[in-house]
Amino acid sequence: MKEYKVVSWKMGISNNNKKLENTLNEYAISGWRVIHVAEQSARIIFERDKNR
C-alpha cells in the first residue's frame, strides 16, 4: 500500500533552487519520492510505501 503527501512550495527570490533541493533531500531521507510537481500551483506530490 502507498501513502502520499502534498507539499505546497513557497517560491522565494533568493536561494530558491537550494531551498527546493534541501526540501526534496529531506523528504527523500524519510523514504518519500517525488511523483509529480504541479508548477502552476507550486505543489509537490510525494509517495512512499506505507508499510516500510
VENVENMO-V516551 format. One record per pair of residues at least 4 apart in sequence whose C-alpha atoms are under 7 Angstrom apart, sorted by the first residue. I is the first residue (numbers start at 1). J is the second residue. D is the distance in whole Angstrom. If there is no record, write none. Layout:
# VENVENMO-V516551
[[I J D] [I J D]]
This chain:
# VENVENMO-V516551
[[1 49 6] [1 50 6] [2 47 7] [2 48 6] [2 49 5] [2 50 5] [3 47 6] [3 48 6] [3 49 6] [3 50 5] [4 45 7] [4 46 6] [4 47 5] [4 48 7] [5 45 6] [5 46 5] [5 47 7] [6 43 7] [6 44 6] [6 45 5] [6 46 6] [7 43 6] [7 44 5] [7 45 6] [8 42 6] [8 43 4] [8 44 6] [9 42 5] [9 43 6] [11 16 6] [12 16 6] [15 19 6] [16 20 6] [17 21 6] [18 22 6] [19 23 6] [20 24 6] [21 25 6] [22 26 6] [23 27 6] [24 28 6] [25 29 6] [26 30 7] [27 31 7] [27 32 5] [28 32 5] [28 33 6] [31 48 6] [32 46 6] [32 47 5] [32 48 5] [33 46 5] [33 47 5] [33 48 6] [34 44 7] [34 45 6] [34 46 4] [34 47 6] [35 45 6] [35 46 6] [35 47 7] [36 44 6] [36 45 5] [37 43 6] [37 44 5] [37 45 6] [38 42 6] [38 43 5] [38 44 6] [39 43 7]]
